[in-house]
Amino acid sequence: MSAGSDRRGLDGAWGTGDGGWGSAPPMLTLAREIVSRAVAAGATDAESLVREGEEFSANLRLGEVESLKEAGSRAAGLRVLVGRRSGSAYSSDLSPAGVAHLVESAVALARATSEDPYAGLPEPVELGAYDGGLDLYFEDVAALPTAARIEMARRAERAALDADPRIVNSEGAAFDSSSGRRALANSRGFSGEYRRSTCSLYAVPVARDDGGMQRDYWYTIARSLALLDAPESVGRTAAERVLRRLGAVKVETARVPVVFEPRTAKTLLENLFEAVNGDAIYRQASFLAGRLGETVAAPAVTVVDDGLLPGGFGTSPFDDEGVPSRRTPVIEEGVLRSYLLNTYTARKLGLKTTGNAARGLAGNPAIGPGNFFLQPGPHRPEQILASVKNGFYVTELIGFGVNLVTGDYSRGAAGMWIRDGELAFPVQEVTIAGNLGRMLQDIEMVGSDLEFRGSIAAPTLKISEMTVAGK
Amino acid sequence: MFFASAYNLAERDLESYLAEALSQGGEYADLYFEYTSTSSVSLDESLIKSATEGISAGCGVRVLDGEKTGYAYTDDLAPEKILRAARVAAHIAAGPSQVTEVEVEKLPARHSLYPAAGASADLGQKIDLLERADCAARAFDPRIFQVRAGYADENRRVLIATSEGRLTEDYQPLARLSVLALARDGSNVQRGMDGGGGRATIEFFRTARTPEQFAREAARQAIVQLEAADAPAGEMTVVLGPGWPGILLHEAVGHGLEADFNRKQVSAFSGLMGRQVASPLCTVVDDGTMPGRRGSLNVDDEGNPTGRTVLIEKGILKGYLQDKLSSRLLRAAPTGNGRRESYQHMPMPRMTNTFMLAGEDDPEEIIRSVPQGLYCVNFGGGQVDITSGKFVFSASESYLIENGRLTRPVRNATLIGNGPDVMTKVTRVGSDLRLDLGIGTCGKEGQSVPVGVGIPTIKVERLTVGGTQRPLPNALGGQIRRLCERRQ
């Protein structure tokens, strides 16, 4: 099918953002009503989250539309306390009968769980919302016509395919967008609502030479269309990344300096986030438990969780318990200053919530990041590479070999070998191993190239020594 | 039956939705109705801290037109909402409708692999399982200081109707119990995890496997790790124990044989059909028809009966795992591997239960045949890069093998290899095929589905182990062995 007929066929129904998916009562009204019904049914306290979302995705491969997906959905979750016992329920059935069942289930479940003296909603004085502008929602995302979405994906893939004759295939390119609202209400007087939009564009080219086939990807993501990188830039970067992997070899096992590019450095911050998560701390299930005030990282390391960065992917006016979002210094010049907490874990540890409650529709709140990042340092990425005589530049990590209880770290890796300060040849089928506690102490240089592509981010990082296992 | 009574959904309604889905000229359409109820309970610090129930229902409409897919879903099962979803999905095609009439007919079930719909177990029974697990883990050793246990079950009802006239319904139960234990000795803290279940009711945990068994196993792993030395680094001989280490097959070959990657020629296995990709000792199958197994289904999520597919037979690559789209485009028979996470997701080729058939070797003799290497019995997760073929899986319990004997436990280490050739290095296959206990969840393109794996004890001649310590040089290993032989 030609591009022309795509346009004719598609714009009639796809991605028009006409809101045709929802026609239910306002979400906050519903959340408040669920709370008051729960209290009437015997709950001492109640908290309801109602969420609604629309999603759209256009996938292309080798210039042809592969799939289009569009949908909207809405569901509600309820957490209740009966004394110090908790129960919860969720449902996508928001009819009066569905809501009645939701309330009945949560209250019945709460009567069967254990008394937990630490369970409960935040104190009324802790509740509230940041009331400044946060730049989380942009109309342009939903308004973009389907044909234009397809065209952006097509341009990104085209730029990748045109970059080099060794790029012989593609796993495709896609334009995805979503927008959603969250409404939260509780029996202690909190009610609030906000909406967010996100759009992203990615390309996944496949390159081949005598040595075999490689795949890599690149993407851009933003809350507004206006903030996305140009499709051609996404495609060309994806192409550069896949081309440099061709001819990758396995290296000899060695202990060497390891440099993480931002895309892989970010995963170390994800591990660190889990290690300062109050749930792991109070259970003694983190190598950072009991270490507040101690030096846990090199002096170059300052880590912040900021839930209020305008336009951030982890930004919100309040957390999922109705506590205002805020900025929390986690590590300052190597010293552990704060864990990330919700109400429950704060009470368990004798501390105050940091406004990091994150809940799904059901269950007790967990802990989620705001914008959790490593502060950029003074070094340009080239300066960091230049400091390495013989080492490994990691561009991809796979697997789940991180044990947060011990900090033991061992993951599959691919990247480039660094020789005399320059990227020399591609490497694959190796692992990198160490211990996160030690690795944090061994961060020798921090790059200046911090960029957010999600709620967790880090610049280029150099760790003075890790074991690279290969041959 | 369920949807007809709960939502007043008659065959003529299905036919009208399908007709709407094909109204713009699409070649094929299907409807996936789902009504899933879930419950979960968790214990932490010997308290039942959380209990949850939930309901998720909706309908996904898919339209195929050549290689193109249109997909839309709704979580409101009112007829006008389903029609709207059908209309949206229909627009993947652009032309006059090619279908004058759709007639669906209910098909008899080919399999009956799990218990039929019944009353859900009451909360008290679930809490009892968790409390028993907590007691058993703590009683195992005084160094166990933290225990978490969780019970979760799901009852999924599905109705799938296709424009080819196929109408199927299924009731798919799934239950799982898991235990995590932490052990402490001074400042040394270690963890152990175990769990299991299947497409079963709570009865499974009274008969097949008790909470005490899971709890003692989790506690045992944590205690063993207290003694663990640093893991070795570099290439060495690896012996995998039976059962869950079958995750090797899932990562190294299973994903690479899913038909979508091969149709697009982006798998490291593309073009290798009929070729030798493993040692002749290896026969690997995917079987969705094993009664009660976590990865089993009576019908896949496209309404096709599940089956048993030989992927590798005596080392030769024999088959791919197909879904509707790939089997249409490759003109291959469907294998019953079209699966999806929920009505909100498009189906794609996925594994069910993937395992290697038993060989003839004595497992203990396999270990005795290794002068120096690693014996891995428990794993965390794994991952694969389909295109380069590189895969990893992370050992959570392993032991050094020295002179044919297990010596000491080592800490967690990731193993990395290359899918298309790791299996050629399998030199021994044990007689002790075992399937995992029902804890696996596989993620692909953002969709999670329950799966099973299994393997007998196998010896892999060379695999890279990602620890931190340089192993003894091979020459020295050889020397030690020769000295021993001389002494004998």
Chai-1 contact restraints between the chains, C-beta under 6 A:
chainA,res_idxA,chainB,res_idxB,connection_type,confidence,min_distance_angstrom,max_distance_angstrom,comment,restraint_id
A,S5,B,A94,contact,1.0,0.0,6.0,A-B,restraint_1
A,R8,B,A94,contact,1.0,0.0,6.0,A-B,restraint_2
A,G9,B,H91,contact,1.0,0.0,6.0,A-B,restraint_3
A,G9,B,A94,contact,1.0,0.0,6.0,A-B,restraint_4
A,L10,B,H91,contact,1.0,0.0,6.0,A-B,restraint_5
A,G12,B,H91,contact,1.0,0.0,6.0,A-B,restraint_6
A,A13,B,R87,contact,1.0,0.0,6.0,A-B,restraint_7
A,A13,B,V88,contact,1.0,0.0,6.0,A-B,restraint_8
A,A13,B,H91,contact,1.0,0.0,6.0,A-B,restraint_9
A,W14,B,H91,contact,1.0,0.0,6.0,A-B,restraint_10
A,V65,B,K68,contact,1.0,0.0,6.0,A-B,restraint_11
A,S67,B,T69,contact,1.0,0.0,6.0,A-B,restraint_12
A,L68,B,G70,contact,1.0,0.0,6.0,A-B,restraint_13
A,L68,B,I92,contact,1.0,0.0,6.0,A-B,restraint_14
A,K69,B,Y71,contact,1.0,0.0,6.0,A-B,restraint_15
A,E70,B,A72,contact,1.0,0.0,6.0,A-B,restraint_16
A,E70,B,V88,contact,1.0,0.0,6.0,A-B,restraint_17
A,A71,B,A72,contact,1.0,0.0,6.0,A-B,restraint_18
A,A71,B,Y73,contact,1.0,0.0,6.0,A-B,restraint_19
A,S73,B,D75,contact,1.0,0.0,6.0,A-B,restraint_20
A,G87,B,A51,contact,1.0,0.0,6.0,A-B,restraint_21
A,S88,B,T52,contact,1.0,0.0,6.0,A-B,restraint_22
A,A89,B,E53,contact,1.0,0.0,6.0,A-B,restraint_23
A,A89,B,G54,contact,1.0,0.0,6.0,A-B,restraint_24
A,Y90,B,G54,contact,1.0,0.0,6.0,A-B,restraint_25
A,S91,B,I55,contact,1.0,0.0,6.0,A-B,restraint_26
A,S92,B,S56,contact,1.0,0.0,6.0,A-B,restraint_27
A,S92,B,A57,contact,1.0,0.0,6.0,A-B,restraint_28
A,S92,B,D75,contact,1.0,0.0,6.0,A-B,restraint_29
A,D93,B,I55,contact,1.0,0.0,6.0,A-B,restraint_30
A,S105,B,E53,contact,1.0,0.0,6.0,A-B,restraint_31
A,L109,B,A51,contact,1.0,0.0,6.0,A-B,restraint_32
A,A112,B,L123,contact,1.0,0.0,6.0,A-B,restraint_33
A,T113,B,I48,contact,1.0,0.0,6.0,A-B,restraint_34
A,T113,B,A51,contact,1.0,0.0,6.0,A-B,restraint_35
A,S114,B,L47,contact,1.0,0.0,6.0,A-B,restraint_36
A,S114,B,I48,contact,1.0,0.0,6.0,A-B,restraint_37
A,D116,B,L47,contact,1.0,0.0,6.0,A-B,restraint_38
A,D116,B,K49,contact,1.0,0.0,6.0,A-B,restraint_39
A,N169,B,Q265,contact,1.0,0.0,6.0,A-B,restraint_40
A,E171,B,V266,contact,1.0,0.0,6.0,A-B,restraint_41
A,V206,B,V266,contact,1.0,0.0,6.0,A-B,restraint_42
A,V206,B,T387,contact,1.0,0.0,6.0,A-B,restraint_43
A,M213,B,T387,contact,1.0,0.0,6.0,A-B,restraint_44
A,Q214,B,S388,contact,1.0,0.0,6.0,A-B,restraint_45
A,R215,B,T387,contact,1.0,0.0,6.0,A-B,restraint_46
A,T253,B,A233,contact,1.0,0.0,6.0,A-B,restraint_47
A,T253,B,G234,contact,1.0,0.0,6.0,A-B,restraint_48
A,R283,B,Q146,contact,1.0,0.0,6.0,A-B,restraint_49
A,A362,B,T52,contact,1.0,0.0,6.0,A-B,restraint_50
A,A362,B,G54,contact,1.0,0.0,6.0,A-B,restraint_51
A,G363,B,S50,contact,1.0,0.0,6.0,A-B,restraint_52
A,G363,B,T52,contact,1.0,0.0,6.0,A-B,restraint_53
A,N364,B,S50,contact,1.0,0.0,6.0,A-B,restraint_54
A,I398,B,Q383,contact,1.0,0.0,6.0,A-B,restraint_55
A,I398,B,V392,contact,1.0,0.0,6.0,A-B,restraint_56
A,G399,B,Q383,contact,1.0,0.0,6.0,A-B,restraint_57
A,G399,B,V392,contact,1.0,0.0,6.0,A-B,restraint_58
A,G399,B,S394,contact,1.0,0.0,6.0,A-B,restraint_59
A,G399,B,T414,contact,1.0,0.0,6.0,A-B,restraint_60
A,F400,B,G380,contact,1.0,0.0,6.0,A-B,restraint_61
A,F400,B,G381,contact,1.0,0.0,6.0,A-B,restraint_62
A,F400,B,S394,contact,1.0,0.0,6.0,A-B,restraint_63
A,G401,B,S394,contact,1.0,0.0,6.0,A-B,restraint_64
A,G401,B,T414,contact,1.0,0.0,6.0,A-B,restraint_65
A,N403,B,N412,contact,1.0,0.0,6.0,A-B,restraint_66
A,V405,B,V189,contact,1.0,0.0,6.0,A-B,restraint_67
A,V405,B,R191,contact,1.0,0.0,6.0,A-B,restraint_68
A,D408,B,R411,contact,1.0,0.0,6.0,A-B,restraint_69
A,D408,B,N412,contact,1.0,0.0,6.0,A-B,restraint_70
A,S410,B,A413,contact,1.0,0.0,6.0,A-B,restraint_71
A,S410,B,T414,contact,1.0,0.0,6.0,A-B,restraint_72
A,S410,B,G466,contact,1.0,0.0,6.0,A-B,restraint_73
A,R411,B,T414,contact,1.0,0.0,6.0,A-B,restraint_74
A,G412,B,V392,contact,1.0,0.0,6.0,A-B,restraint_75
A,G412,B,T414,contact,1.0,0.0,6.0,A-B,restraint_76
A,G412,B,I416,contact,1.0,0.0,6.0,A-B,restraint_77
A,Q428,B,K390,contact,1.0,0.0,6.0,A-B,restraint_78
A,E429,B,K390,contact,1.0,0.0,6.0,A-B,restraint_79
A,E429,B,I416,contact,1.0,0.0,6.0,A-B,restraint_80
A,T431,B,T414,contact,1.0,0.0,6.0,A-B,restraint_81
A,T431,B,I416,contact,1.0,0.0,6.0,A-B,restraint_82
A,T431,B,G466,contact,1.0,0.0,6.0,A-B,restraint_83
A,A433,B,G466,contact,1.0,0.0,6.0,A-B,restraint_84
A,A433,B,G467,contact,1.0,0.0,6.0,A-B,restraint_85
A,A433,B,T468,contact,1.0,0.0,6.0,A-B,restraint_86
A,T467,B,A233,contact,1.0,0.0,6.0,A-B,restraint_87
A,T467,B,T468,contact,1.0,0.0,6.0,A-B,restraint_88
A,A469,B,A233,contact,1.0,0.0,6.0,A-B,restraint_89
A,A469,B,G234,contact,1.0,0.0,6.0,A-B,restraint_90
A,A469,B,T464,contact,1.0,0.0,6.0,A-B,restraint_91
A,A469,B,G466,contact,1.0,0.0,6.0,A-B,restraint_92
A,K471,B,E235,contact,1.0,0.0,6.0,A-B,restraint_93
